[in-house]
Amino acid sequence: MTDHNPTQPTRILKIGATRIVADASLSHLNPEQLRETLKITYPEIAHATLRETTLDDGTQVLEWSAIPGRKG
């Protein structure tokens, strides 16, 4: 028997080289709510592009890629 809850798929958040496995406190948030919550710690996601994918095992991966900007 496993502890994995089949009704609650795992979510993985990728911000650059950082990988976060979402816990219950983040599971009810949609991607934009996650962005608002995480941009305090990771300001680079404020204007980043979001890519959502689902792995074969049902795990949802949300990956934010920074958009190159210009200085000045």
TORTI-671765 format. One record per atom (N, C-alpha, C, O): residue number from 1; residue in three letters; chain; x, y, z. Coordinates in pm, 1 decimal. Example, Ala and Ser with C-alpha at 12.3 -4.5 7.8 and 13.67 -1.06 7.14 Angstrom:
2
[pt 1,ALA,A,[1319.0,-569.0,780.0]],
[pt 1,ALA,A,[1230.0,-450.0,780.0]],
[pt 1,ALA,A,[1320.0,-330.0,780.0]],
[pt 1,ALA,A,[1423.6,-331.9,846.5]],
[pt 2,SER,A,[1285.0,-225.0,708.0]],
[pt 2,SER,A,[1367.0,-106.0,714.0]],
[pt 2,SER,A,[1290.0,3.0,787.0]],
[pt 2,SER,A,[1340.9,113.8,803.9]],
END
This chain:
72
[pt 1,MET,A,[83.2,-116.6,0.0]],
[pt 1,MET,A,[0.0,0.0,0.0]],
[pt 1,MET,A,[88.8,124.5,0.0]],
[pt 1,MET,A,[192.9,125.8,65.6]],
[pt 2,THR,A,[49.5,227.1,-71.6]],
[pt 2,THR,A,[129.7,348.7,-77.1]],
[pt 2,THR,A,[57.0,463.1,-8.9]],
[pt 2,THR,A,[-63.9,457.4,13.8]],
[pt 3,ASP,A,[132.8,567.1,23.2]],
[pt 3,ASP,A,[75.2,685.8,85.8]],
[pt 3,ASP,A,[29.3,787.6,-17.3]],
[pt 3,ASP,A,[-29.7,889.1,19.6]],
[pt 4,HIS,A,[54.6,763.6,-145.4]],
[pt 4,HIS,A,[18.2,857.8,-250.3]],
[pt 4,HIS,A,[-133.2,862.1,-265.0]],
[pt 4,HIS,A,[-197.6,757.7,-275.0]],
[pt 5,ASN,A,[-189.3,979.8,-266.6]],
[pt 5,ASN,A,[-333.2,998.0,-280.1]],
[pt 5,ASN,A,[-367.2,1010.7,-428.6]],
[pt 5,ASN,A,[-332.2,1111.9,-489.4]],
[pt 6,PRO,A,[-433.8,912.8,-489.1]],
[pt 6,PRO,A,[-459.3,916.5,-632.5]],
[pt 6,PRO,A,[-553.7,1028.1,-675.5]],
[pt 6,PRO,A,[-553.8,1065.2,-792.9]],
[pt 7,THR,A,[-634.0,1082.8,-584.7]],
[pt 7,THR,A,[-724.2,1190.3,-622.3]],
[pt 7,THR,A,[-654.4,1326.1,-621.3]],
[pt 7,THR,A,[-708.7,1423.2,-674.0]],
[pt 8,GLN,A,[-536.6,1334.5,-563.0]],
[pt 8,GLN,A,[-463.0,1459.4,-555.5]],
[pt 8,GLN,A,[-328.3,1442.9,-625.9]],
[pt 8,GLN,A,[-230.1,1404.2,-562.6]],
[pt 9,PRO,A,[-322.6,1471.8,-756.8]],
[pt 9,PRO,A,[-196.6,1454.0,-828.7]],
[pt 9,PRO,A,[-89.1,1550.4,-777.7]],
[pt 9,PRO,A,[-118.9,1658.8,-727.6]],
[pt 10,THR,A,[33.7,1508.5,-791.6]],
[pt 10,THR,A,[147.4,1588.4,-748.9]],
[pt 10,THR,A,[168.0,1704.3,-846.0]],
[pt 10,THR,A,[148.0,1689.6,-966.5]],
[pt 11,ARG,A,[207.9,1818.4,-793.1]],
[pt 11,ARG,A,[242.9,1934.6,-875.8]],
[pt 11,ARG,A,[388.4,1969.3,-849.0]],
[pt 11,ARG,A,[431.6,1976.9,-734.0]],
[pt 12,ILE,A,[462.4,1989.9,-955.4]],
[pt 12,ILE,A,[601.9,2030.4,-945.3]],
[pt 12,ILE,A,[612.9,2170.0,-1005.0]],
[pt 12,ILE,A,[566.4,2194.9,-1116.2]],
[pt 13,LEU,A,[674.5,2260.2,-930.5]],
[pt 13,LEU,A,[694.4,2397.4,-974.6]],
[pt 13,LEU,A,[842.1,2415.6,-1005.5]],
[pt 13,LEU,A,[927.0,2390.3,-919.9]],
[pt 14,LYS,A,[873.6,2459.3,-1126.6]],
[pt 14,LYS,A,[1012.9,2481.7,-1165.0]],
[pt 14,LYS,A,[1032.5,2629.5,-1195.4]],
[pt 14,LYS,A,[963.9,2687.7,-1279.4]],
[pt 15,ILE,A,[1128.7,2688.5,-1124.2]],
[pt 15,ILE,A,[1163.1,2828.6,-1143.2]],
[pt 15,ILE,A,[1312.8,2833.3,-1164.6]],
[pt 15,ILE,A,[1390.1,2825.4,-1069.1]],
[pt 16,GLY,A,[1354.0,2846.0,-1289.3]],
[pt 16,GLY,A,[1496.8,2839.6,-1320.2]],
[pt 16,GLY,A,[1551.5,2703.6,-1280.7]],
[pt 16,GLY,A,[1501.3,2601.0,-1326.6]],
[pt 17,ALA,A,[1654.2,2701.3,-1195.9]],
[pt 17,ALA,A,[1713.4,2575.3,-1150.6]],
[pt 17,ALA,A,[1646.8,2522.8,-1023.6]],
[pt 17,ALA,A,[1685.3,2417.2,-973.3]],
[pt 18,THR,A,[1547.5,2594.8,-971.1]],
[pt 18,THR,A,[1479.0,2555.9,-848.0]],
[pt 18,THR,A,[1359.8,2467.0,-879.6]],
[pt 18,THR,A,[1280.9,2496.6,-969.2]],
[pt 19,ARG,A,[1347.8,2358.6,-805.6]],
[pt 19,ARG,A,[1236.7,2264.3,-823.6]],
[pt 19,ARG,A,[1164.0,2251.5,-690.1]],
[pt 19,ARG,A,[1224.9,2216.8,-588.9]],
[pt 20,ILE,A,[1033.2,2279.8,-690.2]],
[pt 20,ILE,A,[952.6,2275.1,-569.2]],
[pt 20,ILE,A,[841.1,2173.8,-590.3]],
[pt 20,ILE,A,[767.8,2181.8,-688.9]],
[pt 21,VAL,A,[827.8,2078.2,-498.1]],
[pt 21,VAL,A,[715.0,1985.8,-500.9]],
[pt 21,VAL,A,[607.8,2049.4,-413.5]],
[pt 21,VAL,A,[626.7,2066.6,-293.0]],
[pt 22,ALA,A,[495.5,2083.9,-475.1]],
[pt 22,ALA,A,[389.2,2155.7,-405.0]],
[pt 22,ALA,A,[326.2,2067.9,-297.8]],
[pt 22,ALA,A,[299.9,1949.7,-319.8]],
[pt 23,ASP,A,[302.9,2126.8,-182.9]],
[pt 23,ASP,A,[236.2,2055.0,-74.6]],
[pt 23,ASP,A,[88.2,2094.9,-70.7]],
[pt 23,ASP,A,[39.3,2163.1,-160.8]],
[pt 24,ALA,A,[18.6,2052.4,32.6]],
[pt 24,ALA,A,[-125.1,2077.2,43.8]],
[pt 24,ALA,A,[-159.1,2226.3,48.6]],
[pt 24,ALA,A,[-266.6,2266.7,4.3]],
[pt 25,SER,A,[-68.8,2307.3,101.6]],
[pt 25,SER,A,[-96.9,2451.0,111.2]],
[pt 25,SER,A,[-99.6,2520.2,-24.7]],
[pt 25,SER,A,[-157.8,2627.9,-37.9]],
[pt 26,LEU,A,[-37.5,2459.8,-125.7]],
[pt 26,LEU,A,[-35.0,2518.3,-260.2]],
[pt 26,LEU,A,[-126.4,2445.7,-358.5]],
[pt 26,LEU,A,[-145.9,2492.6,-470.7]],
[pt 27,SER,A,[-182.1,2333.0,-318.1]],
[pt 27,SER,A,[-256.1,2248.7,-412.0]],
[pt 27,SER,A,[-384.5,2311.6,-463.9]],
[pt 27,SER,A,[-427.2,2279.2,-574.8]],
[pt 28,HIS,A,[-447.2,2399.8,-388.0]],
[pt 28,HIS,A,[-574.0,2458.9,-430.7]],
[pt 28,HIS,A,[-557.0,2585.0,-514.7]],
[pt 28,HIS,A,[-655.8,2638.7,-564.9]],
[pt 29,LEU,A,[-434.3,2633.2,-531.1]],
[pt 29,LEU,A,[-409.5,2757.1,-604.7]],
[pt 29,LEU,A,[-395.4,2731.6,-754.5]],
[pt 29,LEU,A,[-335.3,2632.5,-795.9]],
[pt 30,ASN,A,[-451.2,2821.6,-835.4]],
[pt 30,ASN,A,[-431.8,2811.9,-980.3]],
[pt 30,ASN,A,[-295.7,2874.0,-1014.1]],
[pt 30,ASN,A,[-234.5,2936.9,-927.8]],
[pt 31,PRO,A,[-247.5,2857.6,-1137.0]],
[pt 31,PRO,A,[-112.8,2907.4,-1171.2]],
[pt 31,PRO,A,[-90.6,3056.5,-1145.4]],
[pt 31,PRO,A,[18.1,3095.2,-1102.4]],
[pt 32,GLU,A,[-190.2,3140.3,-1170.5]],
[pt 32,GLU,A,[-171.9,3283.8,-1146.2]],
[pt 32,GLU,A,[-165.3,3315.0,-996.8]],
[pt 32,GLU,A,[-91.5,3404.2,-954.9]],
[pt 33,GLN,A,[-242.0,3241.9,-916.9]],
[pt 33,GLN,A,[-233.9,3259.3,-772.2]],
[pt 33,GLN,A,[-98.6,3211.5,-719.8]],
[pt 33,GLN,A,[-42.6,3271.1,-627.8]],
[pt 34,LEU,A,[-46.5,3104.1,-778.5]],
[pt 34,LEU,A,[86.7,3057.0,-742.1]],
[pt 34,LEU,A,[191.3,3162.4,-775.4]],
[pt 34,LEU,A,[281.6,3187.9,-695.7]],
[pt 35,ARG,A,[179.5,3223.5,-892.7]],
[pt 35,ARG,A,[274.2,3328.7,-933.5]],
[pt 35,ARG,A,[273.5,3442.0,-830.7]],
[pt 35,ARG,A,[379.5,3487.0,-787.4]],
[pt 36,GLU,A,[155.1,3487.8,-791.9]],
[pt 36,GLU,A,[144.2,3597.0,-694.7]],
[pt 36,GLU,A,[205.8,3558.2,-559.9]],
[pt 36,GLU,A,[271.1,3640.0,-495.2]],
[pt 37,THR,A,[184.9,3434.6,-518.8]],
[pt 37,THR,A,[239.1,3387.5,-391.5]],
[pt 37,THR,A,[390.9,3373.8,-396.3]],
[pt 37,THR,A,[460.1,3412.3,-302.0]],
[pt 38,LEU,A,[442.5,3319.1,-505.9]],
[pt 38,LEU,A,[585.3,3289.3,-514.5]],
[pt 38,LEU,A,[671.6,3407.1,-557.7]],
[pt 38,LEU,A,[792.5,3404.9,-535.0]],
[pt 39,LYS,A,[613.6,3510.4,-619.4]],
[pt 39,LYS,A,[697.7,3620.1,-669.2]],
[pt 39,LYS,A,[761.3,3701.6,-557.3]],
[pt 39,LYS,A,[854.0,3778.8,-582.2]],
[pt 40,ILE,A,[713.2,3685.8,-435.0]],
[pt 40,ILE,A,[777.5,3751.9,-321.7]],
[pt 40,ILE,A,[917.8,3693.9,-300.7]],
[pt 40,ILE,A,[1013.4,3767.3,-275.7]],
[pt 41,THR,A,[928.5,3561.8,-311.3]],
[pt 41,THR,A,[1056.6,3494.1,-294.0]],
[pt 41,THR,A,[1134.7,3485.4,-424.9]],
[pt 41,THR,A,[1257.6,3492.6,-425.2]],
[pt 42,TYR,A,[1062.5,3470.0,-536.4]],
[pt 42,TYR,A,[1124.0,3455.0,-668.6]],
[pt 42,TYR,A,[1073.0,3566.6,-760.3]],
[pt 42,TYR,A,[983.1,3542.7,-840.9]],
[pt 43,PRO,A,[1128.5,3687.7,-749.7]],
[pt 43,PRO,A,[1076.2,3801.3,-827.0]],
[pt 43,PRO,A,[1087.3,3782.9,-978.8]],
[pt 43,PRO,A,[1017.6,3850.4,-1054.6]],
[pt 44,GLU,A,[1173.4,3693.2,-1022.7]],
[pt 44,GLU,A,[1189.8,3672.2,-1167.4]],
[pt 44,GLU,A,[1066.5,3612.6,-1233.3]],
[pt 44,GLU,A,[1054.2,3618.9,-1355.6]],
[pt 45,ILE,A,[974.0,3554.4,-1155.9]],
[pt 45,ILE,A,[855.0,3495.7,-1218.0]],
[pt 45,ILE,A,[743.1,3597.7,-1239.8]],
[pt 45,ILE,A,[640.3,3564.2,-1298.7]],
[pt 46,ALA,A,[761.5,3721.0,-1193.5]],
[pt 46,ALA,A,[657.5,3823.0,-1209.6]],
[pt 46,ALA,A,[622.7,3843.1,-1356.9]],
[pt 46,ALA,A,[506.0,3863.6,-1390.0]],
[pt 47,HIS,A,[720.4,3837.5,-1444.8]],
[pt 47,HIS,A,[697.6,3857.6,-1588.0]],
[pt 47,HIS,A,[743.8,3737.7,-1670.2]],
[pt 47,HIS,A,[765.7,3749.1,-1790.8]],
[pt 48,ALA,A,[758.2,3624.2,-1605.2]],
[pt 48,ALA,A,[807.6,3503.9,-1673.9]],
[pt 48,ALA,A,[694.9,3436.5,-1752.5]],
[pt 48,ALA,A,[576.6,3457.4,-1725.6]],
[pt 49,THR,A,[734.9,3356.0,-1849.6]],
[pt 49,THR,A,[641.1,3276.9,-1928.3]],
[pt 49,THR,A,[616.9,3145.2,-1856.7]],
[pt 49,THR,A,[710.4,3081.0,-1808.9]],
[pt 50,LEU,A,[490.1,3105.5,-1849.9]],
[pt 50,LEU,A,[452.1,2981.5,-1782.0]],
[pt 50,LEU,A,[426.3,2872.8,-1885.3]],
[pt 50,LEU,A,[355.1,2893.5,-1983.5]],
[pt 51,ARG,A,[485.7,2756.6,-1860.8]],
[pt 51,ARG,A,[460.5,2638.9,-1944.7]],
[pt 51,ARG,A,[407.0,2528.7,-1855.0]],
[pt 51,ARG,A,[471.3,2490.3,-1757.3]],
[pt 52,GLU,A,[288.8,2477.8,-1888.6]],
[pt 52,GLU,A,[226.5,2371.2,-1810.6]],
[pt 52,GLU,A,[231.8,2241.3,-1888.8]],
[pt 52,GLU,A,[193.0,2236.8,-2005.5]],
[pt 53,THR,A,[279.8,2135.6,-1824.5]],
[pt 53,THR,A,[281.8,2002.8,-1886.1]],
[pt 53,THR,A,[234.6,1900.3,-1783.9]],
[pt 53,THR,A,[240.9,1923.0,-1663.0]],
[pt 54,THR,A,[187.6,1788.0,-1834.5]],
[pt 54,THR,A,[146.2,1678.1,-1748.0]],
[pt 54,THR,A,[228.0,1555.7,-1785.7]],
[pt 54,THR,A,[231.6,1516.1,-1902.2]],
[pt 55,LEU,A,[293.4,1496.1,-1687.1]],
[pt 55,LEU,A,[374.1,1376.9,-1709.7]],
[pt 55,LEU,A,[284.1,1254.5,-1723.3]],
[pt 55,LEU,A,[164.8,1260.9,-1693.7]],
[pt 56,ASP,A,[341.1,1144.2,-1767.9]],
[pt 56,ASP,A,[264.9,1020.4,-1787.6]],
[pt 56,ASP,A,[198.0,970.1,-1660.3]],
[pt 56,ASP,A,[92.9,906.3,-1666.4]],
[pt 57,ASP,A,[258.3,998.5,-1544.8]],
[pt 57,ASP,A,[201.1,950.5,-1418.4]],
[pt 57,ASP,A,[95.7,1045.3,-1360.5]],
[pt 57,ASP,A,[45.3,1022.0,-1250.7]],
[pt 58,GLY,A,[62.4,1151.8,-1433.9]],
[pt 58,GLY,A,[-39.4,1246.6,-1389.5]],
[pt 58,GLY,A,[15.2,1366.2,-1314.7]],
[pt 58,GLY,A,[-61.1,1454.3,-1274.9]],
[pt 59,THR,A,[145.8,1371.0,-1294.8]],
[pt 59,THR,A,[208.2,1482.7,-1225.4]],
[pt 59,THR,A,[202.8,1606.7,-1313.2]],
[pt 59,THR,A,[240.8,1602.4,-1430.2]],
[pt 60,GLN,A,[155.7,1716.3,-1257.0]],
[pt 60,GLN,A,[149.6,1842.4,-1330.0]],
[pt 60,GLN,A,[278.7,1919.8,-1304.3]],
[pt 60,GLN,A,[320.2,1936.3,-1189.6]],
[pt 61,VAL,A,[341.9,1967.0,-1412.0]],
[pt 61,VAL,A,[465.3,2044.6,-1400.9]],
[pt 61,VAL,A,[437.2,2185.9,-1449.2]],
[pt 61,VAL,A,[394.2,2205.8,-1562.8]],
[pt 62,LEU,A,[461.4,2283.5,-1363.6]],
[pt 62,LEU,A,[448.7,2424.4,-1398.0]],
[pt 62,LEU,A,[589.3,2482.4,-1401.2]],
[pt 62,LEU,A,[658.6,2485.3,-1299.5]],
[pt 63,GLU,A,[630.7,2528.6,-1518.3]],
[pt 63,GLU,A,[767.8,2578.4,-1534.2]],
[pt 63,GLU,A,[765.4,2723.6,-1579.9]],
[pt 63,GLU,A,[709.5,2756.7,-1684.5]],
[pt 64,TRP,A,[827.1,2809.5,-1499.4]],
[pt 64,TRP,A,[836.2,2950.9,-1534.1]],
[pt 64,TRP,A,[972.8,2977.3,-1596.6]],
[pt 64,TRP,A,[1076.3,2942.2,-1539.9]],
[pt 65,SER,A,[971.5,3040.0,-1714.9]],
[pt 65,SER,A,[1094.8,3076.3,-1785.4]],
[pt 65,SER,A,[1102.5,3228.0,-1791.6]],
[pt 65,SER,A,[1010.1,3295.0,-1837.8]],
[pt 66,ALA,A,[1214.1,3280.3,-1744.2]],
[pt 66,ALA,A,[1231.5,3426.6,-1742.9]],
[pt 66,ALA,A,[1238.2,3480.4,-1885.7]],
[pt 66,ALA,A,[1296.4,3418.4,-1974.8]],
[pt 67,ILE,A,[1178.3,3595.2,-1904.7]],
[pt 67,ILE,A,[1181.8,3660.5,-2034.0]],
[pt 67,ILE,A,[1299.3,3759.2,-2032.0]],
[pt 67,ILE,A,[1308.6,3843.2,-1942.6]],
[pt 68,PRO,A,[1388.7,3748.7,-2130.9]],
[pt 68,PRO,A,[1499.6,3844.0,-2132.9]],
[pt 68,PRO,A,[1447.6,3986.8,-2148.5]],
[pt 68,PRO,A,[1362.0,4014.0,-2232.7]],
[pt 69,GLY,A,[1499.2,4075.1,-2068.3]],
[pt 69,GLY,A,[1457.4,4213.7,-2075.3]],
[pt 69,GLY,A,[1572.4,4301.9,-2119.8]],
[pt 69,GLY,A,[1676.4,4253.6,-2164.6]],
[pt 70,ARG,A,[1552.1,4429.9,-2107.0]],
[pt 70,ARG,A,[1659.1,4522.0,-2140.0]],
[pt 70,ARG,A,[1682.0,4614.3,-2023.7]],
[pt 70,ARG,A,[1589.3,4646.2,-1949.2]],
[pt 71,LYS,A,[1802.9,4656.4,-2008.2]],
[pt 71,LYS,A,[1837.4,4745.7,-1899.5]],
[pt 71,LYS,A,[1825.6,4890.5,-1949.3]],
[pt 71,LYS,A,[1845.6,4921.2,-2066.8]],
[pt 72,GLY,A,[1792.8,4975.5,-1855.3]],
[pt 72,GLY,A,[1799.5,5116.8,-1886.4]],
[pt 72,GLY,A,[1677.8,5175.9,-1930.3]],
[pt 72,GLY,A,[1674.2,5295.6,-1958.9]],
END
